């Protein structure tokens, strides 16, 4: 019984880890730089497809067979390809302000989905299958941990400061010598490459990816995770991912009529968060949990960003 | 920098604006505006509301590009360069409507002002290399020094926007100083301050000019504040310069009196205090 439960929980946990990595990447773009990307899943799909193509076609060709190193290389391919895609989309699109960036990234996702459906080498509409199982729960959570650490650390670097300053006030940031276009571009490109990492982990865990992964609805799920959890907090993004993966899993045991309506529940959660806790559910948690060791509240709030 | 007299440059003109003109549609917001700010001097820019004072700041700092005219810092021309390039050249400013980074603490607001100088170190600091972490500690130390210079040390860990209004203005000055400017543009720094705070601010501005040799261009509606601080004043009305000179001379200029009060004689010292 316990064994069954463990076996069952592996897949949801992997999905949670991957969604959390995606959310962390978007957190950097949305919460860090204040840019609304509605095509985050597209960069995830770019990373997933490229990593899968690498493992299936390129790795055997160059004689790389040791699973650990193939997976490591696939992660690098996924991150790099998504980074390049992010760069190509961002260079023209970041000249656009506000809603237009959201539209442009949305358009990119649609184009990518259509293109993938028409490339037979990666399965076309049937999806890309037959990918070796190289990733695991351990891989997912190790990468999740590393990504989390990296972004937390990034916030304290010069680049991270420039990104946050750009988000808070572009005119003031420029007046202090910050190249706001470069800051936004960096945030977008790094965030996209993190999505690519998630894609590479996904294809090697589920051994399958379909063009639907680039779909608008997938991008919305990631935006929801970041918004529900709390845009300004890394912990919030991971919490949001947990909620978005856990709610459908829990509803699995509910009657069909209730289960089918999961988007309605997410919508209700979003409305609740917007009304009662605009900084996301993480801020509610932080309020509820006893604040220990915070007598020096001033220095604590300085480190509180992570 | 190949000239030998760099040591004696403290009296030279740092910032020079020549015949700046900008039109917004049919409106000429600023017309043929010229001004110079020498190192270590405090120059005032006054005029009734809507005269174009902040537009001049925006022209000098690259927020707007002038339709005509040029801006120089020392020998190098700044006209038409991006705002961040002009800032890196040594022109810092504060804003009339305070623009702090609300997501950052007081100390981080000051540290962020140096972020562009840390280019190329981001990867190394991501990995936490020791050389970089000592550089980061140095940066924080310098930011703390500037905070204590403007009198904000005790608020270092506060959320920047939770500061009282007057202190937010001081934080903007601290942030501008962190960029190590040659020229500092202050847009109504005393607005919203009580009389005690204004006296403190005047001392601070004087010290910035005196101790660091920074040239200061000051927009302010509080006439007492301006007249006490500035060595030279330019008066702007409807986008045009109507008077230039020492505080005493400008105060007596009939054109200035007319611009502020119609044709009557001003109650000296507080002519436009009610303006804000």
Interface residues (C-beta under 8 A of the other chain):
Chain A: X150 X153 X154 X156 X157 X158 X159 X160 X161 X162 X164 X165 X167 X168 X169 X171 X172 X173 X174 X175 X176 X177 X178 X179 X180 X232 X297 X298 X299 X300 X301 X302 X305
Chain B: X61 X62 X63 X82 X83 X84 X87 X88 X92 X93 X95 X99 X100 X101 X102 X103 X104 X105 X107 X108 X111 X112 X113 X114 X115 X116 X117 X118 X119 X121 X122 X125 X126 X128 X136 X156 X157 X158 X159 X175 X176 X178 X179
